[in-house]
Amino acid sequence: MPFLLRSLFIVYKMEKGACVYIMTNSHKTTLYIGITSDLVTRVTEHKEHKYKNSFTDKYNLEYCVYYEFLPTIEDAIGREKQLKKWRREKKDALILSTNPEWKDLWEEICSW
């Protein structure tokens, strides 16, 4: 790929932004934190168990209980790393701060 085209592609990707999200199972016992630039598609993939034998498939993580948008993919990666270092209690508190009932946010996500 020519340098200018590659540079434009990198700038476009960085300006596109991304989302950090948390998936859980019906019993709320396991959490998965991920990032994506297309939340609707990514959550659909989790719900449909698209990637067999993946962590989310193995533990039936089909409920998106938290998400937040960030302006760049780099910001999303940083936030994901931050959240993954947190203890479970702190992650639970984050989810409770925006979703006290731990409801699946699928319908909200699809209504964009």
N, C-alpha and C positions, 0 to 999 in steps of 0.2 A: 504494500500500500504506500503510495507517495506520501512524503512527509506532511505536506499541507493538508491532504485529505485525512491522514491519520490524526493530525492536530485538531482539525475540525470535529472529527468523530469523538475524540477525547473530551473536548470542550462541551459538545452536545450531551454526552453521557453524564458528565459532571453536573451540568446545569439541570438535568432532568429531575433529579431528586430521587428519593427512595423512602421506603417505609420499614420500620422495625415492627414486628408483630409477635404475639405470644399465642401459641396454640395449647390446648389442654384436652383431656379426655372427659367422658361423662361424669366421672367420679372426682375430677379436679385433683388427681393425685400426681400427675406428671406434667411438666411444662416443657415447651420447646420454644426457643427464641430464634427468630430468623429475620432476614432482610430480603426485600424484593423491590423492584421498580414497578411491578404490576400486582397489586394486592389481590384483586379479584381473581386473576388467573392462578396465583400461587395458592390461595386458600382453597380454590376449587380443586387443585391438584391434591392437596392434603385430604380434603373431604372424600375424594374419589379414590384415594390410595393409589395414585398414579405410579409412585416409585415403590414397588414391592420390596419388602425387607428393609426399608429405611426406618429410621428411628420413629418417625411419626406414624408410619404404617404399623410397625411392631406394637406400639403402645396406644393405637387408636386415637391419635390426637386429631380430632375433627372439629373442634370448637375454637374459633378465634375469639379470645376474650380481651385482647388489648392490641392497639396499633397506634403508631404515631408517625407523622410525616416529617422528614428532614430534607433540607434544601439540596444536599448533595449526597451521592453514594458514599463518599468518604465520611460524611457526618453520620450516616446510617451505620456504617461499619464500626465507627467509634462508639456509637451508642449501644450497638449490639454487644460489643466487647465489654462495655461497662456493665450492662444488665446481666450478662452471663457470669460476672464476678460476684454479683450480689448473692447474699444468702436467701433462701426460700422465703423467709418472713418479709424481707424487703420487697421481693418481687410480688408477693401477695398484696402488700400494702399499695404498690403501684397500680395493680389491677383494680383493687377496691376503690382507689381514688377516682377512677373514671367509670368503673363498671361494678358497683357494689353487689349486684346480684350474680355476677360472673356469667351473665347470659352470653350466648353465642351472638356475635356481632355481624353475622353473615348477611342478614337482611339489610342492615345499615350500610355495609360495605357495597352490596349490590345496587343500592339505590342511588349511587353517584351518577 
